[in-house]
Amino acid sequence: MPEAYTIETPIDDAIDCDPAYDEQCLWKDTIGEFAGTALFVYIGLSSIQQTMLTAGSSLGVPLCFAFGLTAGIVVSGKSGGHLNPAVSLTVFLMDAGFGVKRLIMYTCAQLCGGALAAMVVMATYYSFINNYKHKEVFAGTFGTVKSPHVSLASSIIDQFVGSALLMMAIVMIPNHKYKPIAVGGVLGALGMFQGVNGFAFNLARDLGPRIVSWWAIGSIAFSAGGTWFWVPMLVPFLAMPVGCMLAGALCRLPMDY
């Protein structure tokens, strides 16, 4: 694999364990992905409920998602801090050593972590959430919903560009102890200037909470925003490998100045 395509995820993927304990390391890393994703999604979804409850500034939502992602990456330990199935898929595609088993276990852990976080938010804010007059509002505080003022085609482009930019940042930000803060800051910035459709860029952040809200309000959890629900489920898986390849190409450009 070309060196330019080596993906330095927020916490380096190297597993400094005895090879005899690879299985134990894999389970430890999977638990780290579960815990990190749960913390990330919990902080993010809670910020949405707090904003709705206090009618506060929506600026707090991307800031909390940025903090949540940073905290989740740190909590995940040495798993690599993916917290996103599309990131894990990209690492798998670019790194033959990652392995199908690790990809499957990471993805399941991330989805379960997002769902657990949504359940905790639902339990914590249920008395407030239950008073929402419109189920579409309820759905939009868990899964993302397309803005009615933006076409579906434009929204797909929005999610593709945002997912690709996030992956480019993950690849190109130097591996350093402050990298989790930088990656979280990039997500927060994307939420500020590209958040019209909820800046999911992450199946675990969107699908798990959407399923939890479906349990509470029924099919509108998937039908709110028209046929939008499939976009944050599919587009990041297409966009992040593209973002990784673009970052690799940029890394190979000569820097003579």
C-alpha angles and dihedrals in degrees: 000000000000113000091234089066096054104119114219100199117199092277112030114261095225111121109214095199132120108269088234088068099046092125091053090048091051093052091046090052091046091053088049090054090048094050095042094049092046092053093045094050094041093055092045097047092043090055090056091052091047091051091050092044096050098030085233131160115298088222088085092066098066090040091054092046087052092050091043093053092048092049092045092052091051093047092049090072117200096343090105095259095253098149087172128080091216091056090049091049091051092050089049092051094048100037117052090193094064094080136209093258093055090047093053094045093046092049093049091047092050093049092047091047091053092048093049091050090052091050091053091049090048091052094044097049100026097118089054097039091050089063095061106125095208124049090211088066090050091051092049093056091061110026121027121262128203116248110252088223094061127069121240091245092053090047092053090052089048092055093043095051093044093049092047092049091050091052092047089054092050091053100041103040106097116252103257138137088261095053093101089059091049094049091048089049091054091053090048091050091049088052091054099049101023104030102108090113098036101271095245099155084163132083093204092054092048112030100044094051090042091056091049091051089047088059088056104039106016131229095345086081086073100030098051108111092023114262093349100114095083094055099073088039095057113018098067089057089057098038103046097059087050090050090049092052091048090051090049091051091050091049090057095054113112113256105200099151 
